[in-house]
Amino acid sequence: MGFYADHIEPALVSFACSMPAISRERARIVPEASGTVLEIGFGSGCNAPFYDECAVTRLFALEPSQAMRRRAAKRIADLAFPIEWLDLKAEEIPLDSKSVDTVLVTYTLCTIPDVARALLGMRRVLKPGGKLVFLEHGAAPDPGVRRWQDRLNPVWGKLGGGCNLNREPLALIRDAGFEPGPVTTHYAKGAPKFAGYMYRGVAFA
């Protein structure tokens, strides 16, 4: 890990992930999480203010970056439920099968190297009837925007912690065996179109 990965990248990603346009999206979906929750890619804790503290009993926060965990400290200090850090990658979820009620993943499927394996792991740890609550950006339906996503993707990924602009999160979720419930897709107001096409919803194990 170099200086950029340890200091610059976490600051840039944390800033981008807490922009007003993105926070508005988080506020619409994070309260869907309930019971024992596993959040994949906890980052600097941008979702913490939006949890329904009356609905969540325990939170497992999976985040392999020590720099991000340090940044999250203030945001999680006043949470009303217990939180346990899991400092492994999303492909290596260290929880028992059928042990959580909700898996929450926001703006993370775009960065996971083996995203198919990670999603299978998320499905494995969900209890019967458990839910995947997701908010992701990804491939846009407009050909012009999609072409820009494909052009920018190599550079974007190097600057943004491996983030991919052109993945199709809903297809990835279906391929892992989840059954999507209501899903909303739209361009986020205030975000650049090439990075602002949102997929928001719930899927069931």
matplotlib code that plots the C-alpha trace (Angstrom):
import matplotlib.pyplot as plt

x = [0.0, 1.4, 0.7, -2.1, -3.9, -3.5, -4.3, -5.5, -7.8, -9.7, -10.2, -11.4, -13.8, -15.2, -15.8, -17.5, -19.6, -21.0, -22.0, -25.5, -26.9, -25.5, -26.7, -30.2, -30.1, -28.8, -31.6, -34.2, -32.9, -30.8, -33.8, -34.9, -32.2, -33.5, -32.5, -29.0, -27.4, -24.2, -23.0, -20.6, -18.0, -18.8, -16.2, -16.1, -19.6, -21.7, -24.8, -24.6, -26.9, -29.6, -30.1, -33.4, -32.1, -35.4, -35.2, -31.5, -30.4, -26.7, -24.5, -21.5, -19.4, -17.2, -14.4, -10.9, -9.4, -7.9, -7.9, -11.6, -12.3, -10.5, -12.6, -15.8, -15.1, -16.9, -19.9, -20.5, -19.8, -23.4, -25.1, -27.7, -26.9, -23.7, -21.3, -18.6, -15.9, -15.0, -11.7, -11.8, -12.7, -16.3, -15.3, -14.4, -17.4, -16.5, -20.0, -22.0, -24.5, -28.1, -27.0, -28.2, -31.5, -30.3, -27.3, -26.8, -24.6, -24.2, -21.8, -19.7, -20.6, -18.8, -15.4, -15.3, -12.9, -14.8, -18.3, -20.0, -18.3, -19.1, -22.8, -22.9, -21.4, -24.0, -26.8, -25.2, -25.2, -28.8, -31.5, -34.4, -36.5, -33.6, -33.1, -30.4, -30.8, -28.9, -28.0, -25.5, -24.5, -23.8, -24.5, -26.8, -29.5, -28.6, -26.1, -24.3, -23.8, -22.8, -20.1, -18.6, -18.8, -16.8, -14.2, -13.7, -13.8, -10.1, -9.0, -11.9, -11.0, -7.4, -8.5, -11.5, -10.4, -11.2, -14.7, -16.3, -18.8, -20.3, -21.3, -24.9, -25.7, -29.2, -28.0, -25.2, -27.7, -30.0, -27.1, -26.3, -29.7, -31.5, -35.1, -35.4, -38.4, -39.3, -36.3, -36.0, -33.6, -32.9, -30.3, -29.5, -30.2, -27.0, -24.6, -22.8, -24.7, -21.7, -21.5, -25.1, -27.4, -28.8, -30.1, -32.0, -34.1, -34.5, -33.8, -34.6, -32.5]
y = [0.0, 3.4, 6.9, 7.4, 4.2, 4.9, 8.6, 10.2, 7.5, 7.1, 10.8, 11.0, 8.0, 9.3, 12.7, 11.3, 8.9, 11.6, 14.1, 15.5, 13.7, 10.4, 11.0, 11.5, 8.1, 6.5, 8.0, 6.3, 2.8, 2.3, 2.3, -0.9, -2.8, -4.6, -7.2, -8.5, -6.6, -7.2, -4.2, -5.0, -2.2, -0.1, 2.5, 5.6, 5.0, 7.1, 4.9, 5.2, 8.2, 6.6, 3.3, 2.9, 2.4, 0.9, -1.8, -2.9, -5.2, -5.7, -4.6, -6.4, -3.9, -5.5, -3.2, -4.3, -0.8, 0.4, 3.9, 3.8, 2.2, 5.1, 7.6, 5.8, 6.1, 9.4, 8.4, 5.2, 6.5, 7.2, 4.3, 2.7, -0.9, -2.9, -2.9, -5.5, -4.9, -7.6, -6.6, -9.0, -8.6, -9.1, -12.4, -13.7, -13.1, -14.7, -15.4, -18.6, -19.6, -18.3, -16.0, -12.5, -10.9, -8.2, -7.7, -4.0, -3.1, 0.4, 1.6, -1.5, -4.0, -1.7, -2.2, -5.9, -7.9, -11.2, -9.8, -13.0, -14.9, -12.1, -12.1, -15.9, -15.3, -12.7, -15.1, -17.8, -15.8, -14.7, -16.5, -18.0, -15.0, -12.7, -9.7, -8.0, -4.2, -2.5, 0.9, 0.8, 2.9, 1.2, 0.8, 3.5, 2.7, 5.6, 4.5, 7.9, 7.8, 4.1, 4.9, 7.5, 5.0, 2.5, 5.1, 6.5, 3.2, 2.3, 5.6, 5.9, 2.6, 3.6, 6.8, 5.4, 2.2, -0.1, 1.3, 0.2, 2.6, 0.0, -3.0, -4.1, -4.7, -6.0, -8.7, -9.6, -9.9, -12.2, -14.3, -15.0, -16.5, -13.6, -12.8, -9.0, -7.2, -3.6, -1.9, 1.7, 2.9, 6.5, 9.2, 10.8, 14.5, 16.4, 13.6, 13.3, 11.1, 8.8, 7.9, 8.7, 5.9, 4.3, 0.9, 0.9, -1.9, -5.1, -8.7, -11.9, -15.0]
z = [0.0, -1.0, 0.1, -2.5, -1.5, 2.2, 2.3, -1.0, -2.3, 1.0, 1.2, -2.4, -2.1, 1.2, -0.3, -3.4, -1.4, 0.9, -1.7, -1.3, -4.4, -3.1, 0.5, -0.7, -2.4, 0.8, 2.8, 0.6, 1.0, 4.1, 6.5, 4.8, 6.7, 9.8, 12.4, 12.2, 9.4, 7.4, 5.5, 2.7, 2.1, 5.1, 4.0, 6.0, 7.5, 5.1, 5.7, 9.5, 9.9, 7.8, 9.7, 11.5, 15.0, 16.2, 13.5, 13.7, 16.5, 15.4, 12.6, 11.1, 9.2, 6.6, 5.6, 4.7, 4.6, 7.9, 6.6, 6.0, 9.4, 11.0, 9.0, 10.1, 13.9, 14.4, 12.4, 14.3, 17.8, 18.7, 17.0, 19.3, 18.4, 18.6, 15.7, 14.9, 12.4, 9.8, 8.3, 5.3, 1.6, 0.4, -1.2, 2.3, 4.5, 7.9, 9.1, 9.5, 6.8, 7.4, 10.2, 9.2, 8.3, 6.0, 3.8, 2.8, -0.1, -1.4, -4.1, -3.5, -6.2, -8.6, -6.8, -5.8, -8.0, -7.9, -7.5, -8.4, -5.6, -3.2, -4.0, -3.5, -0.1, 0.7, -0.3, 1.8, 5.1, 4.7, 6.7, 4.8, 3.7, 4.3, 2.1, 0.1, 0.3, -2.5, -3.9, -6.8, -9.8, -13.1, -16.8, -18.2, -20.7, -23.0, -25.7, -25.6, -21.8, -22.0, -24.5, -22.2, -19.3, -21.3, -22.4, -18.9, -17.0, -17.1, -15.7, -13.3, -11.8, -11.1, -9.4, -7.5, -5.7, -8.6, -9.2, -12.5, -14.2, -16.5, -14.5, -14.5, -10.8, -11.3, -13.6, -11.2, -8.4, -10.4, -11.5, -7.9, -7.3, -5.7, -6.6, -7.0, -5.5, -6.3, -8.1, -9.0, -11.8, -12.5, -12.9, -9.6, -9.6, -9.1, -10.1, -13.4, -15.8, -16.5, -12.8, -11.8, -13.1, -10.0, -9.2, -5.9, -4.4, -2.4, -3.5, -1.6, -1.0]

ax = plt.figure().add_subplot(projection="3d")
ax.plot(x, y, z, "-o")
ax.set_aspect("equal")
plt.show()
